[in-house]
Each structure stands twice: as structure tokens, then as C-alpha cells.
Amino acid sequence: MVQSIIVETVIPLSTDQKAVVSTLLKSKFGTPSFTEKLNPSILGGVRIMVGSTQYDATLAGKLAQLRHI
């Protein structure tokens, strides 16, 4: 069963960026489908949520990691 995939960014993805994300998701999870969500609080980068698993490559996530060093 394919879980829902949400891709969060600060600004909308371009057509080319959506194609790259779709290709990566298809190779990793077997589906190219995702819901795009705009989230200015991440400051930059991308966060991908697959079900309850989160892949965080955001500036906000990196800053949070630095606070714990």
C-alpha cells in the first residue's frame, strides 16, 4: 500500500523540480505522486513526509541540529 507523500517547500516547485521529485519518489517509494505544501517556517530547503517518516533537508532543521551541539 502506497502511503501519502507530502513535499514541503517555502516557494512553489518549478515544473522541472516537480519532475525531479516525482522521479526520485518513484524510484524510492514506487509512486511519483505527491502533495505539494508551502511552509514558510522551514526557511529554505525541502521536507518530505512519507506516512509517519520525515526526511528533513530544511534550513530550520539544520538550525535546530546546531542548537543541540
C-alpha positions as CSV (number, residue, x, y, z in Angstrom):
1,M,0.0,0.0,0.0
2,V,1.4,3.4,-1.0
3,Q,1.4,6.0,1.8
4,S,0.6,9.6,1.1
5,I,3.7,11.7,0.4
6,I,3.8,15.4,1.2
7,V,6.6,17.7,-0.1
8,E,7.0,21.0,1.8
9,T,8.9,23.9,0.4
10,V,9.0,27.7,1.0
11,I,8.2,28.6,-2.5
12,P,6.3,26.5,-5.2
13,L,8.4,24.0,-7.1
14,S,9.1,24.7,-10.7
15,T,7.9,22.2,-13.4
16,D,11.5,20.9,-13.7
17,Q,11.8,20.5,-9.9
18,K,8.5,18.6,-9.7
19,A,9.7,16.2,-12.4
20,V,12.9,15.5,-10.5
21,V,11.0,15.0,-7.2
22,S,8.5,12.7,-9.0
23,T,11.3,10.6,-10.5
24,L,13.1,10.3,-7.1
25,L,9.8,9.3,-5.3
26,K,9.0,6.7,-7.9
27,S,12.4,5.1,-7.6
28,K,12.4,5.1,-3.8
29,F,8.7,4.5,-3.0
30,G,7.2,3.2,-6.2
31,T,4.9,6.2,-6.8
32,P,5.6,9.6,-8.4
33,S,2.6,11.2,-6.8
34,F,2.9,13.8,-4.0
35,T,1.1,16.7,-2.5
36,E,3.0,20.0,-2.5
37,K,2.6,22.1,0.6
38,L,4.0,25.6,1.1
39,N,5.5,26.2,4.5
40,P,7.4,29.4,5.1
41,S,8.5,28.3,8.6
42,I,11.1,25.9,7.1
43,L,13.1,28.9,5.9
44,G,14.5,27.0,2.9
45,G,15.2,23.6,1.5
46,V,12.7,20.7,1.4
47,R,10.9,18.4,3.8
48,I,9.4,15.2,2.5
49,M,6.9,13.2,4.7
50,V,6.0,9.7,3.7
51,G,3.4,8.4,6.1
52,S,4.9,9.0,9.6
53,T,8.5,9.2,8.3
54,Q,10.0,12.6,7.8
55,Y,13.1,13.4,5.6
56,D,14.2,16.9,6.6
57,A,16.6,18.9,4.4
58,T,15.4,22.3,5.6
59,L,17.3,25.3,6.9
60,A,15.1,25.3,10.0
61,G,16.0,21.6,10.6
62,K,19.7,22.3,10.2
63,L,19.5,25.3,12.7
64,A,17.7,23.0,15.2
65,Q,20.5,20.5,14.9
66,L,23.1,23.2,15.6
67,R,21.2,24.2,18.8
68,H,21.8,20.7,20.1
69,I,25.6,20.6,19.6
